[in-house]
Amino acid sequence: MEQSREPILNVPSIMVALLALLGLVHGVREWVLSEADDRAFLLTFAFIPARYDMSMLLGGVLPGGFGAQVWTFFTYALIHADLTHLGFNALWLLAFGTPVARRFGAVRFLAFFMMTVAAGALAHLIVYPGARAIMVGASAGISGMMGAATRFAFQPGGSLDFWRPRGTDPDRIPAAPLSVALRNPRVLTFLAVWFALNLLFGLGSFSIVGYDQNVAWEAHAGGFIAGLLLFSLFDPVAPQQGGTQDEYSQF
């Protein structure tokens, strides 16, 4: 009798499509666009806080007009500085986006990704109003996936519960209420380490000639917090009913 085989990497199709899109955008910039065209592309689709300065907009300094004030909240996440930046983000997106994509499904996953990406851009804009440094990269969306995974991966039976029963689906475990999850020592430890590392390294920014270099840890924080707080709006799995502090504080 022929036995079915499990795939080595059970990656949802939507995740493969998103990674392919990131690679395609970078490939076009790298091998198709001229240097001048690439600069114009960045100024049109990267996130630039100065775009929301009316004098810059009306003066035609930045292309795209009012439309770019909307689409760059999302399109900046599809652009990466170089192959290293793309590869690093692709690995983290694969690691944290995959369980969220399995849980949410394609449509919810894309909506959630776009929401966290936009939240990261908004946080960056609030901290750096009028700045001319451009911001690119999917890091805010990846941070959002980390925030979402925090809501279910540390729960009993979740993917980071090493004593979960065999045969259970860790990506479909009911999420604890946020007030309960934030009393879980593993969640608190993860949050502390995550924010500390982002404050130290602030990865994800990119500068071009004529623009000041900028650090995008605020965008990471914006995406992470949005993913953590708004997870329940997208989660199709029925939430955990009740629950005490003791239930969610076991190592």
VEXFI-58501 format. One line per 5 residues: number of its first residue (from 1); their letters; for each residue z, x, y of N, C-alpha, C. Coordinates in nm, 3 decimals, padded with zeros to 5 digits, always signed. Example, Ala and Ser with C-alpha at 12.3 -4.5 7.8 and 13.67 -1.06 7.14 Angstrom:
BEGIN
1 = as = +00.780:+01.319:-00.569:+00.780:+01.230:-00.450:+00.780:+01.320:-00.330; +00.708:+01.285:-00.225:+00.714:+01.367:-00.106:+00.787:+01.290:+00.003
This chain:
BEGIN
1 = meqsr = +00.000:+00.084:-00.119:+00.000:+00.000:+00.000:+00.000:+00.088:+00.124; -00.083:+00.050:+00.219:-00.097:+00.131:+00.340:+00.018:+00.104:+00.435; +00.084:+00.208:+00.479:+00.198:+00.194:+00.569:+00.151:+00.209:+00.713; +00.210:+00.125:+00.800:+00.178:+00.137:+00.943:+00.248:+00.258:+01.001; +00.185:+00.319:+01.097:+00.241:+00.438:+01.161:+00.279:+00.407:+01.305
6 = epiln = +00.395:+00.457:+01.342:+00.438:+00.442:+01.480:+00.368:+00.547:+01.566; +00.325:+00.513:+01.686:+00.264:+00.612:+01.773:+00.365:+00.719:+01.812; +00.316:+00.841:+01.830:+00.406:+00.950:+01.868:+00.469:+00.922:+02.003; +00.389:+00.876:+02.098:+00.440:+00.840:+02.230:+00.407:+00.694:+02.255; +00.509:+00.611:+02.257:+00.489:+00.468:+02.279:+00.487:+00.441:+02.429
11 = vpsim = +00.376:+00.479:+02.493:+00.363:+00.466:+02.638:+00.284:+00.340:+02.670; +00.337:+00.251:+02.752:+00.265:+00.129:+02.787:+00.133:+00.160:+02.857; +00.036:+00.071:+02.838:-00.097:+00.092:+02.896:-00.091:+00.102:+03.048; -00.002:+00.025:+03.111:+00.006:+00.027:+03.257:+00.053:+00.163:+03.305; +00.136:+00.230:+03.225:+00.182:+00.364:+03.262:+00.067:+00.464:+03.251
16 = valla = -00.012:+00.452:+03.146:-00.128:+00.540:+03.129:-00.226:+00.520:+03.244; -00.248:+00.392:+03.282:-00.341:+00.362:+03.390:-00.292:+00.420:+03.523; -00.161:+00.409:+03.549:-00.106:+00.462:+03.674:-00.118:+00.614:+03.679; -00.087:+00.681:+03.570:-00.100:+00.827:+03.565:-00.245:+00.870:+03.581; -00.336:+00.793:+03.521:-00.478:+00.825:+03.535:-00.523:+00.808:+03.679
21 = llglv = -00.472:+00.706:+03.747:-00.507:+00.685:+03.888:-00.457:+00.800:+03.975; -00.336:+00.846:+03.950:-00.283:+00.960:+04.026:-00.370:+01.084:+04.003; -00.409:+01.105:+03.878:-00.495:+01.219:+03.848:-00.632:+01.206:+03.911; -00.688:+01.085:+03.912:-00.819:+01.063:+03.971:-00.818:+01.091:+04.121; -00.716:+01.041:+04.190:-00.706:+01.064:+04.334:-00.698:+01.214:+04.363
26 = hgvre = -00.617:+01.283:+04.287:-00.604:+01.427:+04.311:-00.734:+01.500:+04.278; -00.800:+01.458:+04.171:-00.926:+01.521:+04.133:-01.034:+01.504:+04.238; -01.043:+01.385:+04.296:-01.142:+01.361:+04.401:-01.113:+01.448:+04.523; -00.987:+01.458:+04.560:-00.951:+01.542:+04.675:-00.981:+01.689:+04.647; -00.956:+01.730:+04.524:-00.968:+01.872:+04.489:-01.113:+01.915:+04.471
31 = wvlse = -01.194:+01.829:+04.410:-01.327:+01.875:+04.370:-01.444:+01.801:+04.436; -01.415:+01.693:+04.508:-01.523:+01.617:+04.569:-01.522:+01.628:+04.721; -01.406:+01.608:+04.781:-01.398:+01.606:+04.927:-01.403:+01.747:+04.985; -01.468:+01.760:+05.098:-01.464:+01.885:+05.173:-01.327:+01.897:+05.240; -01.299:+02.014:+05.294:-01.170:+02.034:+05.361:-01.153:+01.936:+05.477
36 = addra = -01.258:+01.915:+05.556:-01.251:+01.822:+05.669:-01.235:+01.678:+05.621; -01.307:+01.643:+05.515:-01.295:+01.507:+05.460:-01.157:+01.483:+05.402; -01.102:+01.587:+05.339:-00.969:+01.572:+05.280:-00.864:+01.554:+05.389; -00.879:+01.625:+05.498:-00.785:+01.608:+05.610:-00.795:+01.466:+05.665; -00.916:+01.416:+05.680:-00.934:+01.279:+05.728:-00.874:+01.179:+05.629
41 = flltf = -00.890:+01.207:+05.500:-00.832:+01.121:+05.395:-00.680:+01.116:+05.408; -00.618:+01.234:+05.424:-00.472:+01.240:+05.438:-00.425:+01.164:+05.562; -00.494:+01.184:+05.673:-00.453:+01.117:+05.796:-00.471:+00.966:+05.789; -00.555:+00.920:+05.696:-00.580:+00.777:+05.682:-00.487:+00.712:+05.581; -00.451:+00.784:+05.475:-00.378:+00.721:+05.364:-00.238:+00.777:+05.340
46 = afipa = -00.203:+00.890:+05.399:-00.067:+00.942:+05.385:+00.026:+00.866:+05.479; +00.156:+00.875:+05.450:+00.253:+00.807:+05.537:+00.294:+00.901:+05.649; +00.275:+00.856:+05.773:+00.305:+00.937:+05.892:+00.385:+00.850:+05.989; +00.512:+00.879:+06.012:+00.592:+00.797:+06.103:+00.531:+00.781:+06.242; +00.459:+00.884:+06.289:+00.397:+00.876:+06.422:+00.293:+00.765:+06.432
51 = rydms = +00.246:+00.715:+06.319:+00.148:+00.608:+06.318:+00.203:+00.481:+06.383; +00.335:+00.470:+06.387:+00.398:+00.350:+06.443:+00.438:+00.369:+06.589; +00.394:+00.481:+06.647:+00.405:+00.505:+06.791:+00.278:+00.446:+06.854; +00.293:+00.346:+06.936:+00.177:+00.274:+06.990:+00.085:+00.365:+07.070; +00.141:+00.465:+07.135:+00.056:+00.555:+07.212:-00.035:+00.635:+07.120
56 = mllgg = +00.017:+00.674:+07.003:-00.065:+00.746:+06.905:-00.171:+00.654:+06.848; -00.131:+00.529:+06.819:-00.224:+00.434:+06.758:-00.336:+00.396:+06.854; -00.299:+00.357:+06.974:-00.399:+00.312:+07.070:-00.484:+00.428:+07.121; -00.429:+00.548:+07.115:-00.505:+00.664:+07.160:-00.605:+00.714:+07.057; -00.604:+00.651:+06.939:-00.699:+00.690:+06.835:-00.670:+00.825:+06.773
61 = vlpgg = -00.547:+00.874:+06.787:-00.512:+01.004:+06.731:-00.515:+00.999:+06.578; -00.468:+00.887:+06.523:-00.465:+00.871:+06.378:-00.563:+00.762:+06.337; -00.643:+00.786:+06.234:-00.742:+00.686:+06.191:-00.677:+00.571:+06.114; -00.749:+00.462:+06.102:-00.703:+00.350:+06.021:-00.653:+00.232:+06.099; -00.614:+00.256:+06.225:-00.570:+00.147:+06.311:-00.448:+00.073:+06.255
66 = fgaqv = -00.443:-00.057:+06.287:-00.328:-00.137:+06.245:-00.324:-00.154:+06.093; -00.440:-00.155:+06.028:-00.443:-00.168:+05.882:-00.369:-00.056:+05.813; -00.384:+00.065:+05.864:-00.319:+00.181:+05.804:-00.167:+00.173:+05.818; -00.120:+00.099:+05.918:+00.024:+00.081:+05.931:+00.081:+00.003:+05.813; -00.003:-00.074:+05.747:+00.040:-00.151:+05.630:+00.012:-00.074:+05.502
71 = wtfft = -00.114:-00.033:+05.481:-00.147:+00.022:+05.349:-00.084:+00.158:+05.323; -00.051:+00.234:+05.428:+00.008:+00.366:+05.401:+00.150:+00.356:+05.348; +00.214:+00.240:+05.360:+00.345:+00.220:+05.296:+00.334:+00.233:+05.145; +00.212:+00.217:+05.092:+00.190:+00.222:+04.948:+00.099:+00.336:+04.905; -00.007:+00.362:+04.982:-00.108:+00.458:+04.938:-00.058:+00.602:+04.937
76 = yalih = +00.043:+00.632:+05.017:+00.093:+00.770:+05.019:+00.142:+00.813:+04.882; +00.188:+00.717:+04.801:+00.243:+00.749:+04.670:+00.136:+00.792:+04.571; +00.009:+00.767:+04.601:-00.098:+00.803:+04.510:-00.151:+00.945:+04.537; -00.101:+01.009:+04.642:-00.151:+01.139:+04.686:-00.047:+01.246:+04.657; -00.091:+01.363:+04.612:+00.001:+01.473:+04.584:-00.051:+01.602:+04.647
81 = adlth = +00.044:+01.688:+04.681:+00.011:+01.809:+04.755:-00.075:+01.905:+04.674; -00.040:+01.923:+04.548:-00.113:+02.016:+04.462:-00.089:+01.976:+04.317; -00.145:+02.052:+04.226:-00.136:+02.018:+04.084:+00.008:+02.027:+04.034; +00.084:+02.122:+04.087:+00.224:+02.135:+04.046:+00.303:+02.011:+04.086; +00.282:+01.968:+04.210:+00.348:+01.847:+04.260:+00.312:+01.726:+04.174
86 = lgfna = +00.183:+01.713:+04.143:+00.136:+01.603:+04.060:+00.196:+01.610:+03.920; +00.193:+01.728:+03.860:+00.245:+01.742:+03.724:+00.393:+01.713:+03.715; +00.468:+01.762:+03.812:+00.613:+01.740:+03.814:+00.643:+01.590:+03.824; +00.574:+01.523:+03.917:+00.598:+01.380:+03.935:+00.550:+01.299:+03.814; +00.438:+01.342:+03.754:+00.387:+01.270:+03.637:+00.486:+01.275:+03.522
91 = lwlla = +00.550:+01.389:+03.501:+00.647:+01.402:+03.392:+00.768:+01.312:+03.416; +00.820:+01.310:+03.540:+00.935:+01.226:+03.569:+00.899:+01.078:+03.565; +00.778:+01.046:+03.610:+00.734:+00.906:+03.604:+00.720:+00.861:+03.459; +00.667:+00.949:+03.375:+00.653:+00.916:+03.234:+00.790:+00.895:+03.170; +00.886:+00.979:+03.205:+01.019:+00.972:+03.144:+01.094:+00.845:+03.185
96 = fgtpv = +01.093:+00.812:+03.314:+01.173:+00.700:+03.362:+01.092:+00.572:+03.381; +00.963:+00.586:+03.407:+00.881:+00.467:+03.424:+00.850:+00.398:+03.294; +00.840:+00.474:+03.184:+00.804:+00.415:+03.055:+00.903:+00.309:+03.008; +01.035:+00.337:+03.006:+01.127:+00.231:+02.962:+01.128:+00.110:+03.056; +01.108:+00.134:+03.185:+01.104:+00.022:+03.279:+00.977:-00.060:+03.258
101 = arrfg = +00.864:+00.007:+03.233:+00.739:-00.065:+03.208:+00.748:-00.146:+03.080; +00.812:-00.092:+02.977:+00.828:-00.168:+02.853:+00.913:-00.293:+02.877; +01.012:-00.281:+02.960:+01.104:-00.392:+02.986:+01.041:-00.496:+03.077; +00.970:-00.453:+03.181:+00.919:-00.544:+03.283:+00.784:-00.605:+03.247; +00.699:-00.530:+03.176:+00.561:-00.571:+03.161:+00.479:-00.522:+03.278
106 = avrfl = +00.346:-00.527:+03.266:+00.257:-00.463:+03.361:+00.271:-00.517:+03.503; +00.267:-00.649:+03.519:+00.267:-00.707:+03.653:+00.398:-00.681:+03.725; +00.508:-00.707:+03.659:+00.640:-00.682:+03.721:+00.658:-00.533:+03.750; +00.611:-00.450:+03.658:+00.626:-00.306:+03.678:+00.551:-00.259:+03.803; +00.426:-00.302:+03.818:+00.349:-00.262:+03.936:+00.413:-00.314:+04.065
111 = affmm = +00.458:-00.440:+04.064:+00.523:-00.496:+04.183:+00.650:-00.419:+04.216; +00.726:-00.383:+04.113:+00.849:-00.308:+04.133:+00.819:-00.169:+04.188; +00.719:-00.104:+04.131:+00.680:+00.029:+04.178:+00.639:+00.024:+04.325; +00.558:-00.073:+04.362:+00.515:-00.086:+04.501:+00.633:-00.113:+04.594; +00.727:-00.196:+04.549:+00.843:-00.227:+04.632:+00.927:-00.102:+04.657
116 = tvaag = +00.952:-00.022:+04.553:+01.035:+00.096:+04.571:+00.963:+00.203:+04.652; +00.832:+00.213:+04.635:+00.753:+00.305:+04.716:+00.762:+00.267:+04.864; +00.748:+00.137:+04.893:+00.757:+00.091:+05.031:+00.898:+00.111:+05.087; +01.000:+00.090:+05.004:+01.138:+00.111:+05.048:+01.161:+00.257:+05.084; +01.101:+00.348:+05.007:+01.114:+00.490:+05.038:+01.048:+00.524:+05.170
121 = alahl = +00.930:+00.467:+05.194:+00.861:+00.492:+05.321:+00.940:+00.437:+05.438; +00.999:+00.319:+05.421:+01.078:+00.259:+05.528:+01.200:+00.345:+05.560; +01.268:+00.394:+05.458:+01.384:+00.482:+05.481:+01.342:+00.608:+05.555; +01.228:+00.663:+05.517:+01.176:+00.783:+05.583:+01.143:+00.753:+05.731; +01.085:+00.638:+05.755:+01.049:+00.599:+05.892:+01.173:+00.580:+05.979
126 = ivypg = +01.276:+00.520:+05.922:+01.400:+00.496:+05.998:+01.465:+00.628:+06.038; +01.463:+00.725:+05.948:+01.528:+00.854:+05.975:+01.444:+00.941:+06.066; +01.310:+00.933:+06.053:+01.221:+01.019:+06.131:+01.123:+00.937:+06.215; +01.170:+00.854:+06.304:+01.076:+00.775:+06.384:+00.990:+00.865:+06.473; +00.860:+00.842:+06.472:+00.770:+00.918:+06.557:+00.731:+01.055:+06.505
131 = araim = +00.783:+01.096:+06.388:+00.751:+01.230:+06.336:+00.605:+01.239:+06.297; +00.545:+01.358:+06.317:+00.405:+01.377:+06.283:+00.384:+01.438:+06.146; +00.491:+01.477:+06.080:+00.478:+01.531:+05.944:+00.433:+01.420:+05.850; +00.340:+01.452:+05.761:+00.294:+01.352:+05.666:+00.379:+01.358:+05.540; +00.388:+01.245:+05.472:+00.462:+01.237:+05.347:+00.369:+01.182:+05.239
136 = vgasa = +00.364:+01.250:+05.127:+00.285:+01.204:+05.013:+00.367:+01.222:+04.886; +00.324:+01.155:+04.778:+00.388:+01.172:+04.649:+00.455:+01.045:+04.599; +00.464:+01.033:+04.468:+00.519:+00.914:+04.404:+00.670:+00.922:+04.384; +00.735:+01.019:+04.449:+00.876:+01.044:+04.422:+00.966:+00.924:+04.453; +00.937:+00.850:+04.559:+01.020:+00.733:+04.591:+01.010:+00.629:+04.481
141 = gisgm = +00.888:+00.606:+04.429:+00.871:+00.513:+04.319:+00.940:+00.560:+04.193; +00.933:+00.690:+04.166:+01.001:+00.746:+04.050:+01.152:+00.729:+04.065; +01.200:+00.752:+04.186:+01.343:+00.732:+04.212:+01.381:+00.587:+04.188; +01.292:+00.495:+04.226:+01.317:+00.354:+04.199:+01.328:+00.326:+04.050; +01.243:+00.392:+03.970:+01.250:+00.376:+03.826:+01.383:+00.429:+03.772
146 = mgaat = +01.430:+00.540:+03.830:+01.560:+00.593:+03.789:+01.671:+00.495:+03.821; +01.663:+00.434:+03.941:+01.763:+00.335:+03.978:+01.762:+00.216:+03.884; +01.642:+00.172:+03.846:+01.630:+00.059:+03.754:+01.684:+00.095:+03.617; +01.648:+00.214:+03.568:+01.694:+00.257:+03.436:+01.846:+00.266:+03.431; +01.906:+00.301:+03.545:+02.052:+00.309:+03.551:+02.117:+00.176:+03.516
151 = rfafq = +02.047:+00.066:+03.546:+02.104:-00.066:+03.524:+02.113:-00.105:+03.377; +02.032:-00.043:+03.289:+02.038:-00.084:+03.148:+02.051:+00.032:+03.050; +02.010:+00.152:+03.088:+02.008:+00.263:+02.992:+02.149:+00.307:+02.951; +02.249:+00.288:+03.038:+02.384:+00.333:+03.008:+02.469:+00.224:+02.942; +02.414:+00.103:+02.928:+02.490:-00.005:+02.868:+02.503:+00.016:+02.717
156 = pggsl = +02.604:-00.042:+02.652:+02.614:-00.032:+02.505:+02.486:-00.081:+02.440; +02.425:+00.004:+02.358:+02.299:-00.028:+02.295:+02.179:+00.022:+02.373; +02.200:+00.072:+02.495:+02.091:+00.122:+02.578:+02.041:+00.257:+02.530; +01.933:+00.305:+02.592:+01.869:+00.428:+02.545:+01.957:+00.552:+02.561; +02.055:+00.546:+02.651:+02.147:+00.660:+02.669:+02.281:+00.637:+02.601
161 = dfwrp = +02.288:+00.534:+02.516:+02.405:+00.511:+02.433:+02.376:+00.573:+02.296; +02.433:+00.688:+02.270:+02.400:+00.762:+02.148:+02.462:+00.701:+02.022; +02.547:+00.600:+02.040:+02.609:+00.534:+01.925:+02.554:+00.392:+01.905; +02.438:+00.365:+01.963:+02.382:+00.231:+01.947:+02.339:+00.208:+01.803; +02.346:+00.083:+01.757:+02.306:+00.052:+01.620:+02.157:+00.079:+01.598
166 = rgtdp = +02.121:+00.123:+01.481:+01.981:+00.147:+01.449:+01.907:+00.015:+01.441; +01.780:+00.018:+01.481:+01.699:-00.102:+01.476:+01.703:-00.186:+01.602; +01.788:-00.150:+01.697:+01.793:-00.224:+01.823:+01.690:-00.168:+01.921; +01.648:-00.251:+02.015:+01.552:-00.208:+02.117:+01.629:-00.172:+02.243; +01.646:-00.043:+02.271:+01.729:-00.003:+02.385:+01.672:-00.044:+02.519
171 = dripa = +01.540:-00.068:+02.526:+01.478:-00.105:+02.653:+01.490:-00.254:+02.683; +01.542:-00.332:+02.587:+01.556:-00.476:+02.607:+01.702:-00.518:+02.608; +01.791:-00.421:+02.616:+01.933:-00.453:+02.617:+01.967:-00.528:+02.745; +02.046:-00.636:+02.738:+02.083:-00.708:+02.862:+02.156:-00.616:+02.959; +02.119:-00.625:+03.085:+02.182:-00.541:+03.188:+02.315:-00.601:+03.230
176 = aplsv = +02.410:-00.514:+03.253:+02.539:-00.560:+03.306:+02.524:-00.594:+03.453; +02.606:-00.684:+03.505:+02.605:-00.708:+03.649:+02.629:-00.577:+03.724; +02.572:-00.567:+03.843:+02.583:-00.442:+03.919:+02.729:-00.404:+03.943; +02.813:-00.504:+03.971:+02.955:-00.475:+03.997:+03.022:-00.413:+03.875; +02.977:-00.450:+03.756:+03.032:-00.393:+03.633:+02.970:-00.257:+03.606
181 = alrnp = +02.839:-00.246:+03.624:+02.771:-00.119:+03.600:+02.829:-00.008:+03.687; +02.866:-00.041:+03.810:+02.918:+00.060:+03.901:+03.061:+00.101:+03.869; +03.119:+00.042:+03.765:+03.249:+00.088:+03.715:+03.235:+00.170:+03.588; +03.111:+00.190:+03.545:+03.083:+00.270:+03.427:+03.085:+00.417:+03.467; +03.172:+00.499:+03.409:+03.180:+00.641:+03.449:+03.049:+00.716:+03.432
186 = rvltf = +02.970:+00.680:+03.330:+02.842:+00.748:+03.310:+02.745:+00.716:+03.424; +02.746:+00.591:+03.468:+02.661:+00.551:+03.580:+02.706:+00.624:+03.707; +02.834:+00.626:+03.733:+02.886:+00.692:+03.852:+02.855:+00.841:+03.851; +02.866:+00.903:+03.734:+02.835:+01.046:+03.723:+02.687:+01.070:+03.751; +02.602:+00.985:+03.694:+02.458:+00.999:+03.717:+02.425:+00.982:+03.864
191 = lavwf = +02.485:+00.882:+03.930:+02.460:+00.860:+04.072:+02.503:+00.981:+04.155; +02.620:+01.036:+04.125:+02.671:+01.149:+04.201:+02.579:+01.270:+04.185; +02.538:+01.298:+04.062:+02.450:+01.414:+04.037:+02.315:+01.392:+04.103; +02.261:+01.270:+04.091:+02.128:+01.242:+04.147:+02.127:+01.262:+04.298; +02.225:+01.204:+04.368:+02.228:+01.217:+04.513:+02.257:+01.361:+04.555
196 = alnll = +02.341:+01.430:+04.481:+02.371:+01.569:+04.516:+02.248:+01.657:+04.504; +02.172:+01.640:+04.395:+02.051:+01.720:+04.376:+01.947:+01.690:+04.482; +01.934:+01.563:+04.520:+01.835:+01.528:+04.622:+01.873:+01.582:+04.759; +02.001:+01.584:+04.788:+02.045:+01.642:+04.914:+02.020:+01.793:+04.917; +02.033:+01.857:+04.801:+02.014:+02.001:+04.794:+01.868:+02.042:+04.802
201 = fglgs = +01.784:+01.970:+04.732:+01.646:+02.015:+04.718:+01.546:+01.934:+04.800; +01.565:+01.805:+04.814:+01.476:+01.724:+04.898:+01.330:+01.740:+04.865; +01.291:+01.735:+04.737:+01.153:+01.754:+04.698:+01.068:+01.633:+04.736; +00.937:+01.656:+04.755:+00.845:+01.545:+04.772:+00.769:+01.545:+04.901; +00.802:+01.632:+04.998:+00.729:+01.634:+05.124:+00.613:+01.731:+05.119
206 = fsivg = +00.522:+01.714:+05.213:+00.402:+01.800:+05.218:+00.361:+01.809:+05.364; +00.325:+01.928:+05.408:+00.283:+01.944:+05.547:+00.141:+01.999:+05.552; +00.070:+01.971:+05.660:-00.063:+02.026:+05.680:-00.064:+02.099:+05.814; -00.169:+02.174:+05.837:-00.178:+02.253:+05.960:-00.167:+02.161:+06.081; -00.081:+02.199:+06.174:-00.065:+02.120:+06.296:+00.047:+02.019:+06.289
211 = ydqnv = +00.113:+02.007:+06.172:+00.222:+01.912:+06.157:+00.345:+01.985:+06.108; +00.462:+01.940:+06.156:+00.586:+02.001:+06.115:+00.617:+01.965:+05.970; +00.677:+02.061:+05.897:+00.716:+02.032:+05.760:+00.836:+01.938:+05.761; +00.842:+01.851:+05.661:+00.946:+01.750:+05.657:+01.003:+01.740:+05.517; +01.128:+01.702:+05.506:+01.194:+01.685:+05.378:+01.211:+01.537:+05.350
216 = aweah = +01.175:+01.494:+05.229:+01.167:+01.351:+05.200:+01.280:+01.300:+05.113; +01.397:+01.363:+05.117:+01.504:+01.312:+05.032:+01.546:+01.172:+05.074; +01.527:+01.137:+05.200:+01.561:+01.002:+05.245:+01.472:+00.898:+05.178; +01.345:+00.933:+05.156:+01.254:+00.843:+05.086:+01.298:+00.827:+04.941; +01.341:+00.935:+04.879:+01.393:+00.926:+04.743:+01.513:+00.832:+04.739
221 = aggfi = +01.604:+00.849:+04.833:+01.723:+00.765:+04.836:+01.686:+00.618:+04.859; +01.590:+00.595:+04.950:+01.547:+00.457:+04.975:+01.489:+00.393:+04.852; +01.404:+00.466:+04.778:+01.347:+00.413:+04.657:+01.452:+00.389:+04.549; +01.544:+00.483:+04.535:+01.647:+00.472:+04.432:+01.738:+00.352:+04.457; +01.783:+00.339:+04.581:+01.874:+00.229:+04.615:+01.804:+00.094:+04.598
226 = aglll = +01.676:+00.087:+04.638:+01.600:-00.037:+04.619:+01.589:-00.070:+04.471; +01.560:+00.030:+04.388:+01.549:+00.007:+04.245:+01.680:-00.037:+04.183; +01.789:+00.021:+04.229:+01.921:-00.012:+04.176:+01.963:-00.153:+04.216; +01.943:-00.188:+04.343:+01.993:-00.315:+04.395:+01.902:-00.434:+04.362; +01.770:-00.410:+04.359:+01.675:-00.520:+04.342:+01.624:-00.534:+04.200
231 = fslfd = +01.679:-00.456:+04.110:+01.640:-00.460:+03.969:+01.642:-00.602:+03.913; +01.748:-00.675:+03.941:+01.765:-00.808:+03.881:+01.656:-00.906:+03.922; +01.592:-00.886:+04.037:+01.486:-00.975:+04.081:+01.362:-00.964:+03.993; +01.347:-00.853:+03.923:+01.229:-00.828:+03.841:+01.259:-00.833:+03.692; +01.385:-00.824:+03.656:+01.422:-00.810:+03.516:+01.398:-00.941:+03.439
236 = pvapq = +01.311:-00.939:+03.336:+01.286:-01.061:+03.259:+01.389:-01.086:+03.148; +01.475:-00.987:+03.122:+01.575:-01.000:+03.017:+01.697:-01.072:+03.073; +01.746:-01.170:+02.999:+01.864:-01.244:+03.044:+01.980:-01.148:+03.064; +02.051:-01.159:+03.176:+02.159:-01.064:+03.204:+02.277:-01.084:+03.110; +02.359:-00.980:+03.101:+02.480:-00.986:+03.020:+02.576:-01.085:+03.084
241 = qggtq = +02.632:-01.171:+03.003:+02.730:-01.268:+03.052:+02.869:-01.210:+03.041; +02.945:-01.222:+03.148:+03.082:-01.172:+03.145:+03.084:-01.022:+03.144; +03.173:-00.966:+03.064:+03.184:-00.820:+03.057:+03.302:-00.772:+03.137; +03.372:-00.676:+03.085:+03.487:-00.620:+03.154:+03.463:-00.474:+03.182; +03.551:-00.418:+03.259:+03.538:-00.277:+03.291:+03.546:-00.192:+03.163
246 = deysq = +03.636:-00.229:+03.071:+03.654:-00.149:+02.951:+03.528:-00.147:+02.865; +03.455:-00.261:+02.861:+03.336:-00.267:+02.778:+03.231:-00.166:+02.821; +03.226:-00.135:+02.949:+03.117:-00.053:+03.002:+03.164:+00.085:+03.045; +03.282:+00.125:+03.000:+03.333:+00.255:+03.043:+03.353:+00.351:+02.925; +03.293:+00.319:+02.811:+03.309:+00.406:+02.696:+03.206:+00.517:+02.698
251 = f = +03.247:+00.637:+02.668:+03.155:+00.751:+02.661:+03.100:+00.763:+02.519
